[in-house]
Amino acid sequence: MKQRKVPLRKCVACQEMMPKKELIRIVKTPEDEVLIDLTGKKSGRGAYLCGKVSCFKLAQKNKSLDRALKHHVKPEIYEQLAEDFISVEDEFLAVKGSSGDE
């Protein structure tokens, strides 16, 4: 049986190539709001981050999210994303762990 191609994406912080399902997508919607997209299907420009808080902090420090989204991300949005990222991290790791058993 033919193997399915696994889409790869690069973490904007650590520059590591990983399967798309192992990364968290940050999206800038057409309404110019920046938010976390766990489904990976929301419309807008996306950037991918590892599921680690250290990568999120590195992306914030280097402004790599700003470059990837081609949009200035305001400090209050970073604060909101940090809160969302920490709350989503456990859920993301649980989903990642369950999908790896297939």
C-alpha positions in Angstrom: 0.0 0.0 0.0 1.2 3.5 -0.9 2.4 5.6 2.0 0.5 8.9 2.5 2.5 12.1 2.3 2.8 13.8 5.6 2.7 17.7 5.3 5.6 19.4 7.0 5.7 22.9 8.4 8.4 24.9 10.1 8.2 26.3 13.6 8.7 30.1 13.2 10.7 30.2 16.5 13.1 27.2 16.4 13.1 26.7 12.6 12.5 23.0 13.1 10.6 21.1 10.4 7.8 18.9 11.9 4.6 17.2 10.8 1.8 19.8 10.6 -0.3 17.9 13.2 2.5 18.3 15.8 2.5 22.2 15.5 0.1 24.8 16.8 -1.2 27.2 14.2 -1.4 30.9 15.0 -3.7 32.7 12.4 -4.3 36.3 11.4 -7.9 36.4 10.2 -9.2 38.6 7.5 -10.6 40.8 10.3 -7.0 41.4 11.5 -7.4 39.5 14.8 -4.6 37.1 15.8 -5.6 33.9 17.6 -4.7 30.2 18.1 -6.3 27.8 15.6 -6.2 24.2 16.9 -8.3 22.9 14.0 -5.8 24.3 11.4 -8.7 25.2 9.1 -9.6 28.9 9.9 -9.2 31.3 7.1 -6.3 33.7 7.1 -2.5 33.8 7.2 -1.0 31.2 9.5 2.2 30.7 11.3 3.2 27.5 13.1 4.8 27.0 16.6 6.0 24.0 18.5 3.8 23.0 21.4 6.4 24.4 23.8 6.1 27.6 25.8 9.8 28.3 25.3 9.2 28.4 21.5 6.4 30.9 22.0 8.6 33.1 24.2 11.4 32.9 21.6 8.9 33.9 18.8 7.7 36.9 21.0 11.3 38.0 21.7 12.5 37.7 18.1 9.2 39.1 16.6 9.1 36.1 14.3 5.3 35.9 14.6 5.1 39.5 13.2 7.2 38.5 10.2 5.4 35.2 9.5 2.0 36.8 9.8 3.1 40.0 7.9 1.3 42.0 10.5 2.4 43.9 13.7 1.3 41.8 16.7 0.5 44.2 19.6 1.9 43.5 23.1 -1.6 43.0 24.5 -2.3 40.3 21.8 1.0 38.6 22.8 -0.2 38.6 26.4 -3.6 37.1 25.4 -1.9 34.5 23.2 0.4 33.6 26.1 -2.6 32.9 28.3 -4.3 31.0 25.5 -1.1 29.1 24.6 -0.6 27.9 28.2 -4.3 26.8 28.5 -4.2 25.1 25.1 -0.8 23.4 25.6 -2.2 20.6 27.7 -5.1 20.0 25.3 -2.7 20.0 22.3 -0.3 17.6 24.0 -3.2 15.2 24.8 -4.4 15.3 21.2 -0.8 14.8 19.9 -0.3 11.8 22.2 -3.6 10.1 21.1 -2.9 10.6 17.4 0.6 9.1 17.7 -1.0 5.7 18.6 -2.5 5.1 15.2 
